[in-house]
């Protein structure tokens, strides 16, 4: 069998809900190994074909293998004779460490052309970097390594249940898109391609903040009209920041912008929406987080606001969410602040 006809090799670094769901999706078309930080979780996936903590009630494919040894995971793709794909299934806060560890591991071994894609959505809370900037800092100078982001409106549980999903792979390297399509496209998953890495990442980051805002509105009982307004003006906010960073407006209108925003702002499985609902119903953020609920929008909000301020981009909904989450502003006062803003044209063609 020639290298061109060999099945791709895939390693998923991270065995949370989304990493596990993608591993389960990939293993029907690729030789797939998932790396779990905890040995007990790797054993559960490999032997019991389950991940009860992150995907309760889901039976994973027996062909999905797992390890807790990082070097074994990396060697799985480094020894590939055909296409090799590494999926980083870690959150933004853990991405830099994982990329550095991967870079160190790759420096000690020969490897074929490797395609590295990440799935996290957010802005690094300390550096203000988007995920592609984190990845490039650690992996960008390694020969034979191409980078990309995999994003779109997707709840991990639904993907693991076998329900349909549409995603976008964005990369400067067309081969990375081709390999991701070979691994994921054509089952229950439809994959679109893009070169707009920045636009895809901004959509994925800010939609979480907008989902918190929509949850707060619903928790206050403000109705469907208010939620629709927040989704629409939230999309405009995302687009302003994406364009300022060099992204494309069309990207924000697609799966990774509008699609992901609608899902996260309205879907019952959205943790960001659930955080917002709890705040709108009167619970404090400390109480919510102490109960074990986490949401990327909480980590992202201040970093996204700082990024907008640095670029001179107005992000009023993000600013209101930050004041509620971190400065003690009541949700109702935040709504009043947004409603009392001066009127403005909705589009450049509007009268003033």
MARROFI-115942 format. One record per residue: x, y, z of N, C-alpha, C, O, CB in turn; residue in three letters. Coordinates in steps of 0.05 Angstrom, whole numbers, plus 5000, padded with zeros to 4 digits. Glycine has a CB too. Layout:
BEGIN
XYZXYZXYZXYZXYZALA
...
END
This chain:
BEGIN
501749765000500050005000501850255000503650275016498150005025UNK
501350434982502950684980502150875002500050855015502550814953UNK
504051065007503451265028500951425023499551505041505851455031UNK
500351464997498051624990495451484996493351615001498051684960UNK
495451214998493051065003492850965032490850855040492750834985UNK
494951015048494850935076492851115091492651355085497650955089UNK
491351005110489551185126491251385142493451325151487851015145UNK
490151625145491551825161492051725190490551565200490052095161UNK
494051835202494451795231493752045246494452265237497351705237UNK
492352015268491352245283492052205312491751985323488352295280UNK
493052415325493252415354491752655365492052875355496252415364UNK
490052605385488552825398489852865425489952685442485552755401UNK
490953105429492253175455490153315473489553545469494753355451UNK
489053165491486953265508484453095507483353055485486353555501UNK
483552995529481352805530478952925545477552775559482152545543UNK
478553185542476053305551473753225533473953045517476253605553UNK
471553365536469153295521469553325491468853145475466753465530UNK
470653555482470953605453473253435442472953325420471453895448UNK
475453405455477653245446476752955442477352825422479953255464UNK
475252855462474252575460472252545437472352345423473052495486UNK
470452735434468452725413469752725386468952575368466452955416UNK
471852895382473252905356474752645352474952545329475053145355UNK
475952535373477352285370475452065361476151895344478752205396UNK
473052055373471051855366470151895337469651695323468651875384UNK
470052145328469252205301471452115281470852005260468552495297UNK
473852175288476152125270476751835267477751745245478552275280UNK
476251675287477351395287476051215266477050995261477151275314UNK
473851305255472651135234473951175207473651015189469651195231UNK
475551385204476951445179479951465182481451505162475851695167UNK
480951455207483751485211484651315235483051255253484451785216UNK
487151245236488351105258488851305280490651475279491150965250UNK
487151305301486851525320487651435348486751225358484051635320UNK
489351595360490151555388489651815403490352035394493251475390UNK
488551795427487952035443489752025468490151815481484952045452UNK
490852255475492552285499490852415521489752625518495052445492UNK
490852275544489552385568491752435589493552265593487352185579UNK
491552655602493552725623493452525646495552455657493053005633UNK
491052425652490852235675490751945665489351885646488252295691UNK
492451775677492551495668489851355672489151185655494751355684UNK
488351425692485751295697483851355674482351175666484551385723UNK
483951605664482151675642482951525616481251425602482051975638UNK
485551515611486451375587485651075588484750965568489551395585UNK
485850955612485050675615482050645611481150455599485850575643UNK
480450835621477550825617476850835588475150675578476151045633UNK
478051015573477451045544478250795530476750685513478851285533UNK
480650685536481750465521480350195528479950025510484750435527UNK
479650165553478649905562475549895565474249695558479849835589UNK
474350115574471450125578470050265555467650255554470850255604UNK
471550395538470450545516468450755525466150775515469150355495UNK
469250895546467551105556469251335568471551295574465650995578UNK
467951565572469251785586466951915602465752115595470452005565UNK
466451775625464051845641464052125651461952245655463851645664UNK
466452235657466452505668465652715647464152895654469252565679UNK
466752685623466352895603464052835583462853015573468852945588UNK
463552575578461452505560459852275572459852055563462652415532UNK
458352335593456852125607454751995589453352125574455452245632UNK
454651735591452651585576453351525547451851405533450151725577UNK
455751605539456551565511458451315509460351295524458051815500UNK
457751145490459450915484461450995462460551055440457750665476UNK
463950995468465951075449466750835431466550605439468451175463UNK
467650885406468350675388470750505399472650625410469050785361UNK
470650245398472850085407475450145392477650095403472149785404UNK
475250255368477750305353479150555362481450615354477050335324UNK
477950715380479250955391481050855414480150765435477151165402UNK
483650885410485650805430486551045446486151275438488050675416UNK
487650995469488451205487491051145502491650915506486151265508UNK
492451355510494851335525495151575544494051785538497351305507UNK
496551535565497251765583500151845580501152025594496551695612UNK
501551715561504351775557504651965533503951895511505951515551UNK
505552205538505652415518507452335495506752375472506552675530UNK
509752215501511652145480510551925462511051925438514252055492UNK
509051735473507751535457505751655438505551575415506351325475UNK
504351855448502351985431503652125408502752105385500752185448UNK
505852275413507252415392508452225372508452275348509352605403UNK
509652005382510851805364508851685345509551605323512251595380UNK
506351665354504251555337504051695310503751575289501451565351UNK
504251965310504152115285506852145272507052165248502852385290UNK
508952155289511652185277512451945261514151965243513652235299UNK
511351715267512051475252510151415229510251205216512051235271UNK
508351605223506451575202507851565175509851715170504351795202UNK
506951405156507951395129506051555111506851625088508251115119UNK
503651605119501751765104501352035118503052135131499051615100UNK
498952145115498252395128498152375158497352165169495552505117UNK
499052585172499152585201497952845212498653065203502052555211UNK
496052815230494553045241494753035272494252825284491653045231UNK
495353265283495253305312493053495319493053725309498053395324UNK
491153415335488953585344489553665373489653495391486253445341UNK
489753925378490154025405487454075417486054275412491854285405UNK
486653895435484053915448484254025476483053915495482653645449UNK
485754245479486254365505485054645506484854765484489254365512UNK
484354755529483355025530485555235525487955165525482155085558UNK
484755485520486655695514488755715536491155755530485255965511UNK
487955705561489855735583491955525584494155565594488355735610UNK
491455285573493355075573494755035546496454845543492054815581UNK
494155205527495255155500498255205499499655055486493855335481UNK
499255415511502055485509503755255520505755175508502655745524UNK
502955145543504554925555504554685537506554555533503354855583UNK
502154615525501954385508503654425483504954245474499054335501UNK
503554665471505154725447508154705453509654605437504354995436UNK
508954815475511854795482512654515486514854435478512354965508UNK
510954355499511654075504511753925477513553755473509553945523UNK
509953985460509953855433512453935418513753765405507453935418UNK
513154195418515454285404518054145414519654065398515854585407UNK
518254115440520553975452520653685443522753585436520453995483UNK
518353555442518253275434518953245405520453055398515453165439UNK
518053425388518653405360521553465354522653365334516953605344UNK
522853615371525653685366527553455370529853465361526553905385UNK
526553235382528253005388527852775368529052565371527852915416UNK
526052805349525452585331524852685303524052905298523052425341UNK
525352505284524652555256521652525253520452355267526152375237UNK
520452675235517552655232516852725203518352875190516052835252UNK
514652625194513652705167512452985169512553115190511652495156UNK
511253075147509653325148507453285168505853095167508553395120UNK
507253475187505253465208503353695206504253925201506553455236UNK
500853645210498853855210497753875238496553685248496553795189UNK
498054105250497154155278494854345278495154575268499554255295UNK
492554265288490254435290489254445319489554245333487954345271UNK
488154665326487154695354484154755353483054845332488654925369UNK
482854705375479954735376479054945397476654995399478654465382UNK
480955045413480155225435479155495424479855575402482555275454UNK
477455625440476255875432476656075454475656035476473255845425UNK
477956295448478356495469480756675463482056655442478656365496UNK
481356845483483657015482485256955507484156925529482957325481UNK
487856915505489456845528489157055550489657295545492456805520UNK
488356975574487657165595490057335604489657555615486457025618UNK
492457235601494857385610496257545589497157765593496757195623UNK
496457425565497957555543496257695523497357865508499657345529UNK
493657645523491957765503492257645475491257755456492458065502UNK
493757425473494157295447491757135438490357005455496657125448UNK
491357125412489456935401490956665399493356655399488457025373UNK
489456445397490756185396492856145375494856015379488655965393UNK
492356255351494456215330497056355337499156265328493356325303UNK
496956565352499456695361500956525381503356515381498856975373UNK
499456395398500656205418501955975403504255895409498556105438UNK
500555865383501555635369504055705352506055555352499455525350UNK
503955935339506256025323508756075340510956015331505556275307UNK
508356175364510656235381512255985387514655985389509756375407UNK
510855765391512155515398512855335375514855195375510455365418UNK
511155335354511355135333511955245305512555105287508854975331UNK
511755515303511955645277514555605262514655625238511355925280UNK
516755555277519355535264520255245260522555205251521355675281UNK
518555055265519254775262518654695233516354715224517754595282UNK
520654605219520354515191518354285189518354105205523054435179UNK
516654305169514754095164512254095181510653915180516053835168UNK
511854305197509454335214507754555203508654785201510254385244UNK
505254495197503254685187501054715208500454525223502054605160UNK
499954955210498155025232495355095221495055195199499255245249UNK
493255055238490555135231488755125255489455005276489554955209UNK
486355245252484355245273481855105263480955155241483755535282UNK
480754935280478254785274476154895292476354885316478554475277UNK
474055015280471955145296469255115283468955005261472655445300UNK
467255215297464555205286462455155308463255095331464254995265UNK
459955175301457855125321457554835329456554675313455155235311UNK
458554765352458754475359458554435389460254535404461354365347UNK
456654275397456654165424457853895423456953715408453754165436UNK
459853845440461253585440459453355444459653145431463453585461UNK
457453385462455753155469454153075444453852835439453853235491UNK
453153265429451553195405453353055384452352865371450353455393UNK
455853155381457653015362458152735371458152545355460253175359UNK
458552695397459052425407456652245405456852005403459952445437UNK
454252365404451752215401451252135372449351995366449452375411UNK
452952235354452552175326450752365311449952305288451551905323UNK
450152595323448552795309450152955290452552985295447052975330UNK
448953065269450553215248451753475258450553605276448853265224UNK
453953555246455353805254456753905229457553755212457253755277UNK
457054175228458654295207460854465220460354615238456854475188UNK
463354435210465654575221467154715199466754665175467454365236UNK
469054885208470855025189473754975197474455005221470255325188UNK
475354895178478254885183479555125169479255155145479454615173UNK
480855295184482155535173485155495176486155445197481155795187UNK
486555535153489455505153490655645129489255675108490255205153UNK
493055745132494555855109495555635090496255685067496856025118UNK
495455385100496555155084494154995074492654875090498454985101UNK
493754985048491554835037491754535043489654395046491454865007UNK
494154435047494554155054493354085081492353865086497454075053UNK
493454275099492254235126489254195123488054025136492954465145UNK
488054365107485154325102484554065089482653925097484154555084UNK
486253975070485753725057485853485077484253305076487853675034UNK
487853495095488153275114485853275134484853065141490853305130UNK
484953505143482653515162480153415148478553265160482153805172UNK
479753485123477453365108477653065106475652925109477353495080UNK
480052965101480452675098479752525124478852305124483252605090UNK
480252665147479852545173476952575183475852385195481752665194UNK
475752805178473152865191470752885172468552835180473453105206UNK
471252965148468953025130467652775119469052575114469953205107UNK
465052785115463652575100462352365117461252175106465552455082UNK
462452395143460952215160458452365170456652415154462752105185UNK
458452425195456352595206457252885207455953055218455452495234UNK
459652935195460853195198461453315170462553175153463453175214UNK
460553555165461253705141463253915148462954065166458653835128UNK
465453915133467654095139468054295115468154215092470353945143UNK
468154555122468654765103471554865107472654825129466654995106UNK
472654985087475455085089475455385087473755515076477154965067UNK
477555505099477955795100480955855103482455685113476255925123UNK
481656085095484456185101484356395123486556495131485756295076UNK
482056475132481756695151481956595180479956575194479156845147UNK
484456535189484856435216483956635237482656555256487756365220UNK
484656885233483957095252480957125255479857135277485257365245UNK
479557145233476657175234475256945248473456985263475457215206UNK
476156705242475056465255475556475285473756415301476356205243UNK
477956555293478556555322477056775337476156725360481556585326UNK
476757005325475357225339472357145342471257195363475557485323UNK
471157025322468456925325468156725347466256745363467556805299UNK
470056535349469856335370470256445397469156345417471856125364UNK
471956655400472456775426470156945436469156895459475056945424UNK
469257135420467257325430464457205432462857315447467257565413UNK
463857005417461156895419460656785447458356785456460856665398UNK
462756705461462356605489461556835507459856805525464856475499UNK
462757075503462057305519459157395513457657455531464057535513UNK
458457385487455657465480453657265491451357335497455457475449UNK
454457005492452656805504452056865533449856815543453756525500UNK
454156955548453657035576451657265577449857265594456357105589UNK
452057455559450157685559447357595553445457685567451057885538UNK
446957415534444357315528443157155551440757165557444357135503UNK
444856995565443956855588442957035610440956985623446056665598UNK
444557255615443757445635441057565628439257595645445857675638UNK
440657635603438157755594435757555598433657635608438257825564UNK
436257305591434057105595433657055625431357015633434756845581UNK
435757065641435457025670433857245682432457205702438157005683UNK
434057485671432457715681429657705670427957865678433857975673UNK
429057525651426357505640425757735621423457825619424357515662UNK
427757825606427358055588426257985561425558155545430058195584UNK
425957725555424457645532426057595507428457635506422457845525UNK
424657495486425957415461426957655446428957635432424057255444UNK
425557875447426458115433429158205442430958265425424358345436UNK
429558205468432158295479434358095470436558185464432058315509UNK
433757835471435757645463436557675434438857665427434757355468UNK
434557725417435157765388436858015384438658015367432457795372UNK
436258225399437858465397440758415405442658515392436658695413UNK
441158265427443858205436445358035417447758085412443758075464UNK
444057835405445357675385446257845361448457815351443557445376UNK
444458015352445058175328447258375333449158395317442558305318UNK
446958535354448958735360451558605370453758715367447958925381UNK
451358365382453758215390455258135365457758145365452957975406UNK
453858055344455157985319456658225307458858195297453157875299UNK
455358455309456758695299459258755314461258845303454858935300UNK
459158705340461558745358463758555350466058635349460758715387UNK
463058305346465058105337466258195311468658165307463757835335UNK
464658285292465658355266467558595267469558605253463258425247UNK
466958795284468659025286471458935296473459025285467559225306UNK
471558765316474158685326475658505306478058535302473758535352UNK
474158325293475458155273476758315250478958265243473457955261UNK
475358515240476358685218478758845228480758865213474158865208UNK
478658945252480959095263483458925265485659035264480159215290UNK
483058665269485358485272486258365245488158215244484658265291UNK
484858445223485558345197483758115187484358005166488358245197UNK
481658055202479857845193477857945173477858185166478257735217UNK
476157775162474357835141471457845151470657675167474557645118UNK
469958035142467158065150465557815143463857725158465858305138UNK
466157695120464657465110464957225129463157065132465557385082UNK
467257205141467756985160465857005184464856805193470656985170UNK
465557245194463857295217460857235211459357165229464057585227UNK
460157245185457357185177456956885174454656795169456757325152UNK
459056725177458856445171458756265196457856355217461156355155UNK
459556015193459255825214460655905240459655865261460355555205UNK
463156005237464756055261464156325274465256385295467656055253UNK
462356485262461456735274458556715281457856645304461956965255UNK
456856765262453956765266453056485276451456465295452456835241UNK
453956275263453056005270453755935299452055845314454255805252UNK
456255985306457055915333455756095354455156005376460155935336UNK
455356355347454056535365451156445371450356445394454056815354UNK
449656385350446856295354446756045371445056025390445456245327UNK
448455855366448455605381449055665411447655565428450555405370UNK
451255815416452155855443450356035459450056005483454955965443UNK
449056225445447256415459444556305465443156405482446956665443UNK
443756085451441055985454440855695462438855605472439556025429UNK
443055535458442955255462442955175491444455295507445255115448UNK
441354975499441254895527443854765538444154755562438954695531UNK
445554675520448054545529450354755533452554675540448954335510UNK
449855005527451855215528452555285557450755385572450955465513UNK
454955245565455855315593455955615596455355715618458555185599UNK
456655755575456756045577453956165581453656345597458056165551UNK
452056065567449256145571448356075599446956235612447456015550UNK
449055845609448255755635449455945657448056005676449155465640UNK
451956025653453056215672451556475672450856585693456056275665UNK
450856575648449356825646446556795659445656975673449056905617UNK
445256575654442656525666442756535696441156665709441456255657UNK
444856405708445056405737445556685748444556745769447356215745UNK
447156845734447657115743445157275741444457435759449957245726UNK
443657245719441157395716439057325736437357485743439957345689UNK
439257075747437456985767438357055795436956995815437056685766UNK
440657195797441457305823443857175836444557265858439157295841UNK
445056975824447356845836449857005830450057135809447656555827UNK
451856985848454357125843456256945827455856705826455657195870UNK
458157075814460056915798461656725816462056505808461957105783UNK
462456825839463956645857462356395864463456175865464756795882UNK
459856435869458156205876457856015853457955775856455356305885UNK
457556125829457355955805459855795800459755555795456656135780UNK
462155925802464655785797465355585819466455375813466955995794UNK
464555645843464955465866463355205862464054995872464255595892UNK
461155225847459454995842460554815820459354615813456755075835UNK
462854895808464154725788463454805760464554675741463354445792UNK
461755005755461155085728463355265717463955465729458455215727UNK
464355195694466455365681465455445653463955295641469155225680UNK
466455665644465655755617467955925606468956105620463055915618UNK
468655885581470956025569470356325568472256485568471455925541UNK
467856405566467156685564467956845588468657085586464256715559UNK
467956715611468756855636471756915635472657125642468156675661UNK
473356715625476256755623476956955601478957095603477556485618UNK
475256965581475957115557475157405559476457575546474656995533UNK
473057475574471757735572473657965576473758155560469557755592UNK
475257965598477058185603479258205583480058425575478258155631UNK
480357975574482457985554481358085527482758235514483557695550UNK
478958015520477758115495477258415497477758565478475157965489UNK
476358505520475858795523478458945522478559165509474458845550UNK
480558845534483158985533484158985504485459185496485158845551UNK
483758775489484558765462483158975445484359115429484058485449UNK
480559005450478959205436479959485443480159665426476059185442UNK
480459535468481359795477484059865465484560095457481559805507UNK
485759665463488459715450488159795421489759945410490159465453UNK
486159685408485759735379483859965374483360035351484759485365UNK
482660075395480760295391478060195381476660345367481860505373UNK
477359945387474859825378472859825401473359735422475259535367UNK
470459935396468459955416467059685419466059575400466360175409UNK
466959585444465759325450463859365474464459275496467959105457UNK
461559495470459859565493458659325507458359325531457659735483UNK
457859115492456658885506458858735522458358655545455358685485UNK
461158705511463458585525464058745550464558635572465858565508UNK
464059015548464659185571462559145593463159135616464759475562UNK
459959125585457859095604458058825618457658805643455059115591UNK
458758615603459158355616461358355636461158245657459658135594UNK
463558495629465858515647465058655673465858575695468158655634UNK
463558865670462759015694460958845712461158865737461259275687UNK
459258685701457558515717459158285730458858235753455258385699UNK
460958165714462457935724464558015746464857875765463857795702UNK
465858245741468258305757468158565773469858605790470558315739UNK
466158735768466158995782463659035799463259245811466259215762UNK
461958825801459658845819457258995808455359045823460458965844UNK
457259075782454959215771452659015769452958785761455659325742UNK
450259105777447958925776447158875747447459055731445559045792UNK
446158635741445258585713443258785703443358865679444158315712UNK
441358875720439359065710440659335704439859465685437159105731UNK
442659415720443959665714445559645688445759835673445859745738UNK
446659405683448159375658446359395634447059515614449559095658UNK
443859285636441959315615441259605611441059705588439459145621UNK
440759745633440060035631442260185617441760365601439460145659UNK
444760125624447060255611447160215581447560405566449660165624UNK
446659965573446659915544444360055530444760155508446459615539UNK
441960055542439660185530439860485528438660615511437160105545UNK
441360605547441560895548443861005530444261245529441960985576UNK
445260835516447360925498446061095476443761045468448860695486UNK
447561285466446561455444445861285420447161085414448661665436UNK
443761365407442961235382445061275361446561475361440161345372UNK
445261075343447261095321446260955297444360795299449960975331UNK
447261015273446460875249447160575251449260505262447760995223UNK
445360405240445960125240447960045218449459855221443359955238UNK
447960195196449760135174450760395163449560605168448359965153UNK
452860385147453960635135452060785118452361025114456460575119UNK
449960645107448060775089445760905104444061035092447060575069UNK
445660875131443460985146443761285149445961395148443260855173UNK
441561425153441661715158442561765187442261595204438861855153UNK
443562005192444562075218442762285230443262375253447462165218UNK
END
